[in-house]
């Protein structure tokens, strides 16, 4: 079971856990869904976690969870003094909790938090923190990829320099972190994917992310080789993979100045295709890329990561922290 | 047609003639009413018929659960209790036959059915030999065999915790007549739970029907279409129960333990169908733990009380498989939950003595084994030499001949093999080139390629790291590693270093420590690229596995047999035609006019382009 721990709180993102677990079971048919089913064996995992951490609060986030086998939740009854359910939005889950854990109450009439009465205050206090936990986890993962080098980092696409390097390749090595980032990206793009015919990438890291997303959404992927970071297109390459009238989404890993976005946008445009939006793991600033395309999504920007990421035009060692 | 050999099963054969006769009448009349429906109300049910399910339960009770004492007329169950138990088995799932069949309350429906028979059917009343009180007792045993999940019974009174079950139920018909309903209910419940083997599967055509449903549900759906609530989910959830039956070939008794014999052949089939060993271990774990929990509860409530442990004594449940990896993963999965189900009267000293004897015996056997292994080693060297020569001629092992054919068809039908002039490396040019990028960008083909590779890598005994070679290799590797939930990285061949950011070229050496490196590439012609990568990144070749989509042998390159042994391929059907650069007519001053030149390629120096 994957949980995000902070202080004396264990936060369980049930939808992500079920995505991770069912991915290994489904194998041939790994897909991203907007609704997940909690299994009995996962309830076992939760109980095991509760037993092994006697002094911890257990936060079970049921966001996007629509079903659990009957009588499964009742097995949590002896631990309910330490459990708070958040985002209980689906009617079946509400019904299951109310029937099988009758000691739990809604923290407020208009919200989706369930806990025992004596913990309502605590649950409401934690509400803001819980809302940020997933985002904080994204930030933690992305921040772990960022490092400074001994010399300014040369940005191949734009010819500029930065004081930090975002090593997205490192993300692929950590299975849980990679799965989480992919899951969050898929969640962000779920409602937008039906607007496009294919996803396109230019860099190798972007291509890997695009390849995984293409599998999750069962959508075509196209890799325009030689556009970034180093420019190395094949002689006479007519980019046959881009078709007139088709809509595309550009998937990137880290967008610094938006140079590759510009090139891709121009290439697609030249073939009379449409670039609907761009999405990736992180970008330099919130507004990066928006001068080229209106919809440029990222899981985080360097501002949010509280990193003093700088770009500069000349090689300057003094810019390195 | 009802099979007749049920009469030979001990729990039935031990009844007196009078009860056996009655029981035969009950079976002949009511066994056919048991549900042989497979699919009802969007749910797929395992068979609850007499010939499979009931029959299995009688066998389990007689051969797995009951000790000899259970059949002893004085210390065990008397004929009447055996009769009631056997009737409970016969009727316990008859509720699955009702129009509003449901898993949630079928035990209650079955009990109601029995009451209805008693109230309305003269045949039943006359031939069952049951009094009103015995009917009540029979109903309580039936109800308790499965928890009622529709919310009508509080949890604390469900199953064996029902207050209507008693250690001894005195009957009106005489002071010495009693029924131990709690014990009988526990026996039925555990035996029902233990009917998890493939004996419950039924006929092959039913199996085929279910597989068709599974294919239909999955193949037509994308992530957005999958109906997680209705029909699709019901089918698939129920199919899961059905599939689990394939994993167990037998349930048997080994001293104080019950052992589930895993069907290793079925496990292998599932892994070939890209099921991960982790998920299979999880399935086995679920089966074992569920039964264990039931046994634990039955021991606590019933079997450890009074003299019942003499009739049913179960210390623990385990499983047996020859698949080491499955065994390891399953034990890991259940380890945190493993609590020995210890009956109050365990006999440790005898068990220890036996265990020690076994250990000593094993050690002697091992010494003999080592000696014979040495001899076999020497004999097999000649065989190895012969195989090595064969490999050089035929190329690396093809993973799946059917996929090889399909790939060949795709290449031809879609015109993916292009003819012209292409640079291979500093020494050779090629006359054709396979557009592997187009291949990988086709969803259907990529899925097949990934599926075959995953099937091959599934079950690797050690942890592996998936390494993609250049772009196409990296894309295939990404899908493979995501599916297997393994770490991923990629390497850049020297010919493509100029096309990648400097930081993208590096990999951490620690990543490769203690893991099997699995290199995935799109095409291998001469192994030069692979060799350079291995040298550059200092990859351990002892355990390396190389996977290539196409292996393209040529006359010019002798096969690197060391690497061929470690390579598996998806398609060996396209040998490549090469030309020495010095003799190449397209090698003009200023370089080769090759279709695969890049814009930043220096004219005075030919680069390796494809290897």
Contacts between the chains, C-beta under 8 A, distances in Angstrom:
chain1	res1	chain2	res2	distance
A	20	B	485	7.8
A	23	B	482	7.7
A	23	B	483	7.6
A	23	B	485	7.1
A	24	B	276	5.1
A	24	B	278	5.4
A	24	B	279	5.3
A	24	B	485	5.6
A	25	B	275	7.6
A	25	B	276	7.3
A	25	B	279	4.2
A	25	B	282	7.6
A	27	B	274	4.4
A	27	B	275	6.2
A	27	B	276	6.0
A	27	B	279	7.7
A	27	B	454	6.6
A	27	B	483	5.7
A	28	B	218	7.8
A	28	B	273	7.9
A	28	B	274	5.1
A	28	B	447	7.2
A	28	B	451	5.8
A	29	B	218	5.3
A	30	B	482	7.2
A	30	B	483	6.5
A	31	B	222	6.9
A	31	B	223	3.6
A	31	B	226	6.7
A	32	B	223	5.2
A	33	B	223	5.9
A	33	B	226	6.5
A	33	B	228	6.3
A	35	B	228	5.2
A	35	B	229	7.7
A	36	B	228	7.8
A	37	B	228	6.5
A	37	B	233	7.2
A	40	B	286	7.7
A	41	B	282	6.6
A	41	B	285	7.7
A	41	B	286	5.6
A	44	B	289	7.5
A	44	B	337	7.2
A	48	B	336	5.8
A	48	B	337	7.2
A	66	B	228	6.8
A	66	B	229	6.8
A	67	B	228	7.4
A	67	B	229	7.2
A	67	B	233	7.6
A	70	B	104	6.6
A	70	B	149	4.5
A	70	B	150	7.8
A	70	B	151	7.8
A	71	B	147	6.7
A	71	B	149	5.2
A	71	B	155	7.3
A	74	B	155	5.5
A	77	B	155	7.9
A	99	B	151	5.7
A	153	B	503	7.7
A	154	B	502	7.6
A	156	B	501	4.9
A	156	B	502	8.0
A	165	B	503	5.9
A	167	B	503	6.4
A	169	B	489	6.7
A	169	B	490	7.3
A	169	B	503	7.5
A	169	B	504	6.1
A	169	B	507	7.8
A	170	B	508	8.0
A	172	B	478	7.5
A	172	B	481	7.4
A	172	B	487	7.1
A	172	B	488	4.1
A	172	B	489	6.2
A	172	B	490	8.0
A	173	B	465	7.9
A	173	B	487	4.6
A	173	B	488	6.9
A	173	B	489	6.1
A	173	B	508	7.8
A	173	B	511	5.9
A	174	B	487	7.2
A	175	B	485	5.2
A	175	B	486	6.8
A	175	B	487	6.1
A	178	B	482	7.8
A	178	B	488	7.5
A	179	B	482	7.9
A	179	B	485	7.5
A	182	B	482	7.7
A	194	B	224	7.1
A	203	B	501	7.8
A	204	B	471	6.0
A	204	B	474	6.1
A	204	B	490	6.7
A	204	B	500	6.5
A	204	B	504	5.9
A	205	B	504	7.1
A	207	B	471	6.4
A	207	B	474	7.1
A	207	B	475	6.1
A	208	B	468	8.0
A	208	B	474	6.0
A	208	B	475	6.9
A	208	B	478	4.4
A	208	B	488	7.5
A	208	B	490	7.5
A	211	B	475	4.8
A	211	B	478	4.9
A	211	B	479	6.1
A	212	B	478	5.9
A	212	B	479	7.1
A	212	B	482	5.4
A	214	B	443	7.3
A	215	B	479	6.0
A	215	B	482	7.3
A	216	B	223	6.5
A	217	B	222	7.3
A	217	B	223	5.9
A	218	B	222	4.1
A	218	B	223	6.2
A	218	B	443	6.9
A	219	B	443	7.9
A	220	B	441	6.9
A	220	B	443	6.3
A	221	B	441	6.0
A	222	B	441	6.0
A	223	B	437	6.7
A	223	B	441	6.9
A	223	B	471	6.8
A	223	B	475	7.3
A	225	B	437	7.1
A	225	B	471	6.2
A	226	B	499	6.7
A	226	B	598	6.4
A	226	B	599	7.4
A	229	B	500	7.4
A	229	B	501	4.3
A	229	B	504	7.7
A	230	B	498	6.6
A	230	B	499	5.3
A	230	B	500	6.4
A	230	B	501	6.7
A	230	B	600	7.6
A	231	B	599	7.2
A	231	B	600	6.8
A	232	B	498	6.9
A	232	B	499	4.3
A	232	B	598	4.7
A	232	B	599	6.4
A	232	B	600	5.2
A	233	B	598	6.7
A	233	B	599	5.3
A	234	B	595	7.9
A	234	B	596	6.4
A	234	B	597	7.0
A	234	B	598	5.5
A	234	B	599	7.4
A	235	B	595	7.9
A	235	B	597	4.8
A	235	B	598	6.7
A	235	B	599	6.0
A	236	B	595	7.9
A	241	B	441	6.9
